[in-house]
Every structure is written in structure tokens, then in C-alpha cells.
Amino acid sequence: MPIDGVVVDGNSSINTSALTGESLPKEIKSGEEILSGSINLTGLLKIKTTKEFGDSTVAKILDLVENASSRKSKSEHFISKFAAIYTPVVCYLALALALLPPLVKIFIIGQSGEWGVWLYRALTFLVISCPCALVVSIPLSFFAGLGGASKEGILIKGSNYLEALSNAGSVVFDKTGTLTKGVFQVNEIHHNKLDKDKIIEYAAHAEMASLHPVSKSLKAAYGKDIDSERVTDIKELSGNGVTAKVDGKRIAVGNEKLMNLLGLESIKCHSLGTVIHMAVDGGYAGHILISDIVKPSASASVAALRNTNIDKIVMLTGDGKEIAESVADSIGIKETYAELLPQGKVEKVEELLKSMPSKAKLVFVGDGINDAPVLSRADIGIAMGGIGSDAAIEAADVVLLDDDPLKIAKAIKISKKCLNIVYQNIFFSIGIKVLCLILGALGIASMWAAIFADVGVMILAVLNAIRAMFVSDL
């Protein structure tokens, strides 16, 4: 659907996952509003447009991405600021060391200036002061950290984002495709009168001609080739389901409305998900529960984040409230906001950002087009690289190649290890240099000590920086 509008004629199932993240198709009929970015799955729809393209939902998402990214805070680079002040200061100090003491001795004390001695000390001072240990080891520490993360399937788009991850204070998750697989799968078969395998076999054959996602999941659960010669008299009842004859038996597969049309009393399912009722030869045969599957590592990823001292973990989703809360409870997330459009997700993230401590960073994890604006607005956006949309990957600062949410905690651990190494190199390099500068100015440190303070310290700092590459044990 390129433009927002209202359905004036027709019934259909539409896929709104790009907007809401909800994997279950939505049934739509005449008189209901339809948003741009939705995908028509089954029926023919006649739509009266209600907005120009510039005011449509898709256009607003693009605008949110552009504006949100312009408001993102940037990490300041300590070394560039430090070098801008440090370099001219030590050059002037070396010049002063070469000129002032001899002049003082000649004109005030009346002794020989000993120009050679003070020139040697000034040169020693300059060699010691060379900031190459900082200039080389600090970027190398970040490069090593980025390289170590990439070996683990975590692509971080810059050292500033690696640095920001170390200050992560809260993590906000999208649901569909992030914590769940984003695909329908048959979970259970309840109240069945026939063998479960037979129920799936009849349902898959009856749905053989349908392209509906629910039909695809039934055929996937069957797992065998469909024998079309066994199926006759297929009728699709839009918005209700399908009837057909399979091996001469009258099969009906659909929702509760279809059972009511057939005069059958269906049994309600108390589990959350899409319920497919089934009748065989005019009798109720049970129902099939289809739902999105939580990723195996989802619970472990939440626990791992809590172990990294991140207590505020939130889930934002366009799914219904009951399903969202059920998924959140199953994996240990206590704070959930459901039924959100992209604008709603951005607004909720804005609220969370205002409530956070000044230095803490907010991490958002998502995968869909609808997540692109909030990925840009968050301090650090993490996208699923395998199933994630191009828009989400482009807007994100970090990409997980294997879609495993457990890698989020590892990325934070990598960043903290890298920052610890950076600070070690900064304090070690500056501490040694300050000590040697004082000794050099007093004439105690020789040129050999100066070379150690320059090249030796740099080698030690570089060796320490390389440790950031080894992250497999984190």
C-alpha cells in the first residue's frame, strides 16, 4: 500500500509487520483504515486515499529516521583534544629549557651558559615528550576491540559506538524478529479427535492452494509433498478459512466464524497465538495452535544483560498486549509497552532517555523497517543482520550477523574490556612520560631513558592494546 487510505470495497488479509512488527496477518474489510507500508496478501481491495504521500505513514518513518539521527550525541575523542594542547606546550617547554637556564646563568649569575648541556637536555625532553605511545596505542586499542567483536559476528560501525556501549545503562528490545523468530510455527494440537499427524495432514492438504502465512505454516508442519490428486472441491471463504474434500472426507479449516457457519461448536484455546479450528465430515475435530517462537537464547540474553549490571530492560512492540506480556514474562522482562506504531516507539524511547542518568546510554535492539527511526534515535542502535531489513541495518550502529540476542551482552563486555585497556594505556603512557620529563629536565634521565620513554612505552602500550582482540572467553 503506497498511500494511507480507507477500504471502500473488498475483504483481505494484510501483512502489517513492516509497521507494527506483528507477524500475524490482520483481516481488513470495507470501512477500515489501511496504512501505507502494509502488504495485501489475499483479496482485492478498493481504497480511497486519505493523505498525500508526504503525510503518509511510510513518509513519516523516513522523516523520523533523518531527524532522529541528527539528534544523536557523539563521543568526544580525548586524544585529539589532548594532543592539540600537549604538543605545542612541550615544544615551548623544550625551547625554554634550551634557552632560559643558559641566559639566566650568563646574565644573572655571571657563569658560563653551558649551551651544550642544556641543548642536550632539551633534545632529551623532546624525545621523551613524543606522544606516539598515545597516538598509536589508543586507536589500535579500538581497532583491536572492533576486530575482536567482528570475529564474534558483531559489527560495530565505529570506535565512538564501541566507547558508548561501555556506558550502556538500559536496553530496549523490539519483540518480533528480535526476541522471537518472526515466523509462524505449529506449537500444539488440542482437543483432537484424530491422531495429531492426521490432523496436520488433512489441514495441509485442505490449505494447499492458499498463500496465507498460516497455510504455509501448516504445510511446513506437515513436512511432505502435497498430493493434489487427493484434494477436490476447494473453497476459500475470505476472512474465515477453507473447506475442501481430502480423500473424500469433508474438511473445514479456519477460525471460529467458520465453525459457526457450519453450525459447529468450537472449543476455545486458553493459550496465546493463532487458533485454527478444524472439522472433519461435519464434526469438530480439534484446533491447532500456531504462534511465533521465542528464540532459544532470549532468556539467557536477558539474564546475561543483568549480569553486566543493566537492570532496566524494556520491550517495545506493535503486537497485542496479551501476546507481548506473555513473551516478556517467559524471558524475564518486567517492563513492556505494546500496540505501538513507529512514532509511538520513538516517543517512548524519548521518555526513557529523559529518565536516565546523564552519562548512561540507551541501547535499542530491533530488526524491521518500523524499528529504523528508534534505532537512529537511541544512543546505540543494534540491528539483526540476518533477518533485519535494510533500513534497520542502515540506521543501526551495531549489527549482529547471526541474529543472536545473547551477543548484545558480549558486545557490552567487549566494549568495557576495550575501554579498560584504553585507560590503562593513557595512564601508563602519561605517567611514565611525566616522570621521565621531570628527570630529563633535571639532567638525571639520559637519551637512553628518553628512547625507552618514547619507543619502549609505545611497544608496551601496543602489546597491551592487542589484548582487546581476544574476546572469545568473555
C-alpha positions as CSV (number, residue, x, y, z in Angstrom):
1,M,0.0,0.0,0.0
2,P,1.8,3.2,-1.2
3,I,-0.5,5.7,0.5
4,D,-2.8,5.7,3.6
5,G,-6.4,5.3,2.9
6,V,-9.8,3.7,3.8
7,V,-11.2,0.5,2.3
8,V,-14.4,1.2,0.3
9,D,-14.8,-2.3,-1.1
10,G,-13.4,-5.7,-0.6
11,N,-12.0,-8.0,2.2
12,S,-8.5,-9.2,2.6
13,S,-5.7,-10.2,4.9
14,I,-2.9,-7.7,5.1
15,N,0.7,-8.0,6.5
16,T,1.5,-5.1,8.8
17,S,4.7,-6.5,10.1
18,A,6.8,-3.7,8.5
19,L,4.9,-1.2,10.5
20,T,4.0,-2.9,13.8
21,G,6.3,-5.9,13.9
22,E,3.2,-8.1,14.4
23,S,3.7,-11.3,12.4
24,L,0.1,-12.3,12.4
25,P,-1.8,-11.0,9.3
26,K,-4.7,-8.7,10.0
27,E,-8.1,-9.2,8.5
28,I,-9.5,-6.0,6.9
29,K,-12.8,-5.1,5.4
30,S,-14.8,-2.2,4.0
31,G,-14.8,0.9,6.1
32,E,-11.5,0.2,7.9
33,E,-8.3,2.3,7.6
34,I,-5.3,0.9,6.0
35,L,-1.7,2.3,6.4
36,S,1.0,2.7,3.7
37,G,3.6,0.1,4.1
38,S,1.0,-2.7,4.6
39,I,1.1,-5.6,2.1
40,N,-2.1,-7.1,0.7
41,L,-2.0,-10.9,0.9
42,T,-5.2,-12.3,-0.4
43,G,-8.3,-10.3,-1.6
44,L,-8.9,-7.4,-4.0
45,L,-9.2,-4.1,-2.2
46,K,-10.6,-0.8,-3.5
47,I,-9.2,2.1,-1.4
48,K,-9.9,5.8,-1.1
49,T,-6.7,7.6,-0.3
50,T,-6.9,10.0,2.7
51,K,-3.5,11.5,2.8
52,E,-0.8,12.8,0.3
53,F,2.4,10.8,0.2
54,G,4.3,13.4,2.2
55,D,1.8,12.9,5.1
56,S,1.6,9.1,4.8
57,T,2.9,6.6,7.4
58,V,5.9,5.5,5.3
59,A,7.0,9.1,4.6
60,K,6.8,9.9,8.4
61,I,9.0,6.9,9.1
62,L,11.7,8.2,6.7
63,D,11.4,11.7,8.3
64,L,11.8,10.2,11.8
65,V,15.0,8.4,10.7
66,E,16.5,11.5,9.3
67,N,15.6,13.8,12.2
68,A,16.4,11.3,14.9
69,S,19.9,10.6,13.7
70,S,20.7,14.3,13.7
71,R,20.0,14.5,17.5
72,K,22.2,11.6,18.4
73,S,25.1,12.6,20.8
74,K,28.7,11.9,19.6
75,S,31.5,10.6,21.7
76,E,34.3,13.1,22.3
77,H,37.8,11.9,21.4
78,F,40.2,12.5,24.3
79,I,43.4,12.0,22.4
80,S,42.8,14.5,19.6
81,K,42.0,17.2,22.2
82,F,44.9,16.2,24.4
83,A,47.4,16.3,21.5
84,A,46.2,19.7,20.4
85,I,47.2,21.2,23.7
86,Y,50.0,18.8,24.7
87,T,52.2,19.1,21.6
88,P,52.7,22.9,21.5
89,V,53.1,23.0,25.3
90,V,56.0,20.5,25.3
91,C,57.7,22.2,22.3
92,Y,57.7,25.6,24.0
93,L,58.9,23.9,27.3
94,A,61.8,22.3,25.4
95,L,62.7,25.6,23.8
96,A,62.6,27.3,27.2
97,L,64.7,24.5,28.6
98,A,67.3,25.1,25.9
99,L,67.4,28.9,26.2
100,L,66.3,30.2,29.7
101,P,68.8,28.4,32.0
102,P,71.9,29.4,30.0
103,L,70.7,33.0,29.7
104,V,70.0,33.1,33.5
105,K,73.5,31.7,34.2
106,I,75.2,34.2,31.9
107,F,73.3,37.5,32.7
108,I,72.2,37.0,36.3
109,I,74.6,34.6,37.9
110,G,77.6,35.5,35.7
111,Q,78.7,32.0,34.9
112,S,79.2,30.1,31.7
113,G,75.9,29.3,29.9
114,E,76.8,25.6,29.2
115,W,74.8,25.7,26.0
116,G,75.7,22.1,25.0
117,V,74.4,20.7,28.3
118,W,71.0,22.5,28.1
119,L,70.6,21.8,24.4
120,Y,71.2,18.0,25.2
121,R,68.6,18.2,28.0
122,A,66.1,20.0,25.7
123,L,66.5,17.3,23.0
124,T,66.1,14.6,25.6
125,F,63.0,16.4,26.8
126,L,61.6,16.5,23.2
127,V,62.3,12.8,22.6
128,I,60.6,11.8,25.9
129,S,57.6,14.1,25.2
130,C,56.8,12.5,21.8
131,P,53.2,11.3,22.2
132,C,53.4,8.4,19.8
133,A,52.6,5.9,22.6
134,L,49.2,7.6,23.0
135,V,48.6,8.3,19.3
136,V,49.4,4.8,18.2
137,S,48.1,2.6,21.1
138,I,44.7,4.3,21.7
139,P,43.3,4.0,18.1
140,L,44.9,0.5,18.0
141,S,43.0,-0.5,21.2
142,F,39.8,0.5,19.5
143,F,40.7,-1.3,16.2
144,A,41.6,-4.4,18.2
145,G,38.3,-4.2,20.0
146,L,36.3,-3.8,16.7
147,G,38.3,-6.7,15.2
148,G,37.6,-8.9,18.2
149,A,33.9,-8.1,18.1
150,S,33.7,-8.8,14.3
151,K,35.2,-12.2,14.8
152,E,32.2,-12.9,17.1
153,G,29.7,-11.8,14.5
154,I,29.3,-8.3,16.0
155,L,29.8,-5.5,13.5
156,I,30.3,-2.1,15.3
157,K,30.3,0.8,12.9
158,G,32.9,3.0,14.7
159,S,35.1,3.3,17.8
160,N,32.7,6.0,19.2
161,Y,29.9,3.4,19.3
162,L,32.2,0.9,20.9
163,E,33.0,3.5,23.6
164,A,29.3,4.4,24.1
165,L,28.4,0.7,24.6
166,S,30.6,0.6,27.7
167,N,28.3,3.1,29.3
168,A,25.1,1.2,28.4
169,G,22.5,1.9,31.2
170,S,19.4,0.3,29.7
171,V,18.5,-2.0,26.8
172,V,15.2,-1.7,24.9
173,F,14.1,-4.7,22.8
174,D,11.7,-5.0,19.9
175,K,9.8,-8.3,20.0
176,T,9.2,-9.8,16.6
177,G,12.4,-11.0,14.9
178,T,14.5,-9.8,17.8
179,L,13.4,-11.9,20.8
180,T,11.2,-14.2,18.7
181,K,11.9,-15.8,15.3
182,G,9.2,-13.8,13.5
183,V,7.8,-16.9,11.8
184,F,4.6,-18.9,12.4
185,Q,5.1,-22.5,13.7
186,V,2.6,-25.1,14.8
187,N,3.0,-25.4,18.6
188,E,0.2,-27.6,19.8
189,I,-2.9,-29.5,18.8
190,H,-5.7,-29.6,21.3
191,H,-9.0,-31.5,21.7
192,N,-8.2,-33.6,18.7
193,K,-10.5,-36.5,17.8
194,L,-7.9,-37.9,15.3
195,D,-4.2,-38.6,15.6
196,K,-2.2,-35.3,15.6
197,D,-0.3,-36.3,12.4
198,K,-3.6,-37.0,10.6
199,I,-5.0,-33.6,11.7
200,I,-1.9,-31.8,10.2
201,E,-2.1,-33.9,7.1
202,Y,-5.7,-33.1,6.4
203,A,-5.2,-29.4,7.3
204,A,-2.1,-29.1,5.0
205,H,-3.9,-30.7,2.0
206,A,-7.0,-28.5,2.5
207,E,-4.8,-25.4,2.6
208,M,-2.7,-26.5,-0.4
209,A,-3.9,-23.6,-2.7
210,S,-3.7,-20.8,-0.1
211,L,-0.7,-18.4,0.1
212,H,-1.7,-17.2,3.6
213,P,1.1,-17.3,6.2
214,V,-1.0,-19.6,8.4
215,S,-1.4,-22.0,5.5
216,K,2.3,-22.0,4.9
217,S,3.0,-22.9,8.5
218,L,0.5,-25.8,8.3
219,K,2.2,-27.1,5.1
220,A,5.7,-26.7,6.8
221,A,4.5,-28.7,9.8
222,Y,3.3,-31.5,7.5
223,G,6.8,-31.6,6.0
224,K,5.9,-33.7,3.0
225,D,4.9,-33.1,-0.6
226,I,1.2,-32.3,-1.0
227,D,-0.7,-34.8,-3.2
228,S,-3.1,-32.6,-5.1
229,E,-4.9,-35.6,-6.6
230,R,-6.3,-36.3,-3.1
231,V,-7.9,-32.9,-2.8
232,T,-11.1,-31.7,-4.6
233,D,-13.7,-29.0,-4.2
234,I,-11.5,-26.4,-2.5
235,K,-13.4,-23.3,-1.4
236,E,-11.8,-20.3,0.3
237,L,-14.1,-18.3,2.5
238,S,-12.4,-14.9,2.8
239,G,-11.8,-14.0,6.4
240,N,-13.0,-17.3,7.7
241,G,-10.9,-20.2,6.3
242,V,-11.0,-23.0,3.7
243,T,-13.2,-26.0,3.0
244,A,-12.2,-29.0,0.8
245,K,-12.5,-32.7,0.3
246,V,-9.5,-34.8,1.2
247,D,-9.6,-38.5,0.4
248,G,-13.4,-38.0,0.1
249,K,-13.7,-36.5,3.6
250,R,-15.2,-33.1,4.0
251,I,-12.5,-30.9,5.7
252,A,-13.0,-27.4,7.1
253,V,-10.0,-25.4,8.4
254,G,-10.4,-21.9,9.7
255,N,-11.4,-19.6,12.5
256,E,-14.3,-19.6,15.0
257,K,-16.5,-17.8,12.5
258,L,-16.1,-20.8,10.0
259,M,-17.2,-23.2,12.7
260,N,-20.3,-21.1,13.4
261,L,-21.2,-21.0,9.7
262,L,-21.0,-24.8,9.7
263,G,-23.2,-25.0,12.8
264,L,-20.4,-26.5,14.9
265,E,-19.5,-25.5,18.5
266,S,-15.7,-24.8,18.7
267,I,-13.6,-25.2,21.8
268,K,-11.7,-22.1,22.9
269,C,-8.0,-22.2,23.4
270,H,-6.5,-20.7,26.5
271,S,-3.0,-20.5,25.0
272,L,-1.9,-17.3,23.2
273,G,-1.4,-17.5,19.5
274,T,-3.4,-18.1,16.3
275,V,-6.0,-20.8,16.7
276,I,-7.0,-22.8,13.7
277,H,-10.2,-24.8,14.2
278,M,-10.9,-28.0,12.2
279,A,-13.9,-30.1,11.3
280,V,-14.0,-33.5,9.6
281,D,-17.2,-34.8,8.0
282,G,-19.3,-32.4,9.8
283,G,-17.9,-33.0,13.3
284,Y,-15.5,-30.8,15.3
285,A,-12.0,-32.4,15.2
286,G,-10.0,-30.1,17.4
287,H,-7.8,-27.0,17.0
288,I,-4.2,-26.2,16.0
289,L,-2.3,-23.5,17.9
290,I,0.1,-21.5,15.7
291,S,2.4,-18.8,17.2
292,D,5.7,-17.1,16.9
293,I,8.5,-18.9,18.6
294,V,10.7,-17.3,21.2
295,K,14.4,-17.5,20.3
296,P,16.2,-20.2,22.4
297,S,18.8,-17.6,23.6
298,A,16.2,-14.9,24.5
299,S,16.0,-15.7,28.2
300,A,19.8,-16.2,28.5
301,S,20.4,-12.9,26.8
302,V,18.2,-11.0,29.4
303,A,20.0,-12.8,32.2
304,A,23.4,-12.0,30.7
305,L,22.5,-8.3,30.5
306,R,21.5,-8.3,34.1
307,N,24.9,-9.8,34.9
308,T,26.5,-6.8,33.2
309,N,24.7,-4.5,35.7
310,I,22.0,-3.5,33.3
311,D,18.8,-3.6,35.4
312,K,16.5,-1.6,33.1
313,I,15.4,-3.9,30.3
314,V,12.3,-2.9,28.3
315,M,10.3,-4.4,25.4
316,L,8.5,-2.2,22.9
317,T,6.3,-3.9,20.2
318,G,3.4,-3.4,17.8
319,D,1.9,-6.7,18.9
320,G,-1.1,-7.1,21.0
321,K,-0.8,-6.6,24.8
322,E,-1.5,-10.2,25.8
323,I,1.0,-11.7,23.4
324,A,3.6,-9.1,24.3
325,E,3.2,-9.6,28.1
326,S,3.3,-13.4,27.6
327,V,6.6,-13.3,25.7
328,A,8.1,-10.8,28.2
329,D,7.1,-12.9,31.2
330,S,8.6,-16.0,29.6
331,I,12.0,-14.4,29.2
332,G,12.2,-12.3,32.3
333,I,11.4,-8.8,31.0
334,K,9.3,-6.8,33.5
335,E,8.6,-3.6,31.6
336,T,6.6,-3.9,28.4
337,Y,4.8,-1.5,26.1
338,A,2.6,-3.0,23.3
339,E,0.5,-1.9,20.3
340,L,3.0,0.8,19.3
341,L,3.4,2.2,15.8
342,P,6.9,3.6,14.8
343,Q,6.1,7.0,16.1
344,G,5.0,5.5,19.4
345,K,8.3,3.7,19.8
346,V,10.2,6.9,19.2
347,E,8.1,8.7,21.8
348,K,8.6,6.0,24.3
349,V,12.3,6.0,23.8
350,E,12.4,9.8,24.2
351,E,10.7,9.3,27.6
352,L,13.2,6.7,28.7
353,L,16.1,8.9,27.6
354,K,14.8,11.7,29.8
355,S,14.6,9.5,32.8
356,M,18.2,8.1,32.5
357,P,21.3,9.4,34.3
358,S,23.4,11.8,32.2
359,K,26.3,9.5,31.4
360,A,24.2,6.3,30.8
361,K,23.4,5.3,27.3
362,L,20.2,3.7,26.0
363,V,20.6,0.7,23.6
364,F,17.7,-0.3,21.3
365,V,17.6,-3.6,19.6
366,G,15.4,-4.2,16.5
367,D,15.1,-5.7,13.1
368,G,12.3,-4.2,11.0
369,I,11.5,-1.1,8.9
370,N,9.4,0.1,11.8
371,D,12.4,0.0,14.1
372,A,14.6,2.2,11.9
373,P,13.5,5.6,13.4
374,V,14.0,4.4,17.0
375,L,17.4,2.7,16.1
376,S,18.5,6.1,14.9
377,R,17.2,8.0,18.0
378,A,18.7,5.7,20.6
379,D,22.2,6.3,21.8
380,I,23.2,3.0,20.4
381,G,21.1,1.1,17.8
382,I,21.6,-2.6,17.4
383,A,20.1,-4.4,14.3
384,M,19.7,-8.1,13.5
385,G,21.8,-8.6,10.4
386,G,20.4,-11.9,9.2
387,I,16.6,-11.2,9.0
388,G,16.8,-7.5,9.6
389,S,15.5,-5.0,7.0
390,D,18.0,-2.9,5.0
391,A,16.5,0.2,6.6
392,A,17.2,-1.1,10.1
393,I,20.7,-2.2,9.3
394,E,21.5,1.2,7.7
395,A,20.1,3.1,10.7
396,A,21.8,0.9,13.3
397,D,25.3,1.5,14.9
398,V,25.9,-2.2,15.6
399,V,24.8,-5.2,13.6
400,L,24.5,-8.8,14.9
401,L,25.2,-11.1,11.9
402,D,23.6,-14.2,13.4
403,D,20.6,-12.5,15.0
404,D,21.5,-13.9,18.4
405,P,20.4,-11.5,21.2
406,L,22.9,-13.2,23.5
407,K,25.6,-11.3,21.6
408,I,24.4,-8.0,23.0
409,A,25.8,-8.7,26.4
410,K,29.0,-9.9,24.8
411,A,29.3,-6.6,22.8
412,I,28.9,-4.6,26.1
413,K,31.6,-6.8,27.7
414,I,33.9,-6.3,24.7
415,S,33.5,-2.5,24.9
416,K,34.2,-2.4,28.6
417,K,37.4,-4.5,28.2
418,C,38.5,-2.3,25.3
419,L,37.9,0.9,27.4
420,N,39.8,-0.5,30.3
421,I,42.8,-1.2,28.1
422,V,42.5,2.3,26.6
423,Y,42.5,3.9,30.1
424,Q,45.4,1.7,31.1
425,N,47.5,2.9,28.1
426,I,46.6,6.5,28.8
427,F,47.6,6.5,32.5
428,F,50.7,4.3,31.9
429,S,51.9,6.4,29.0
430,I,51.3,9.8,30.5
431,G,52.6,8.6,33.9
432,I,55.9,7.4,32.5
433,K,56.4,10.4,30.3
434,V,55.7,12.9,33.1
435,L,58.2,11.2,35.4
436,C,60.9,11.0,32.6
437,L,60.2,14.6,31.6
438,I,61.0,15.8,35.1
439,L,64.1,13.6,35.3
440,G,65.2,14.7,31.8
441,A,64.8,18.4,32.7
442,L,66.9,17.9,35.9
443,G,69.6,16.1,33.8
444,I,69.1,12.8,35.6
445,A,67.5,10.9,32.6
446,S,69.8,10.3,29.6
447,M,68.9,9.9,26.0
448,W,68.6,6.1,26.6
449,A,65.9,6.8,29.2
450,A,64.3,9.1,26.7
451,I,64.2,6.4,24.0
452,F,62.6,4.0,26.5
453,A,60.0,6.6,27.5
454,D,59.2,7.0,23.8
455,V,59.7,3.8,21.8
456,G,59.7,1.4,24.8
457,V,56.5,2.7,26.3
458,M,54.9,2.7,22.8
459,I,55.8,-1.0,22.4
460,L,54.4,-1.9,25.8
461,A,51.2,0.1,25.1
462,V,50.8,-1.6,21.7
463,L,51.2,-5.1,23.2
464,N,48.6,-4.2,25.8
465,A,46.2,-2.9,23.1
466,I,46.4,-6.2,21.2
467,R,44.7,-7.9,24.2
468,A,41.5,-6.2,23.1
469,M,41.3,-8.7,20.2
470,F,40.9,-11.7,22.4
471,V,37.3,-11.7,23.3
472,S,36.1,-15.3,22.9
473,D,36.3,-16.0,26.6
474,L,34.1,-13.0,27.6
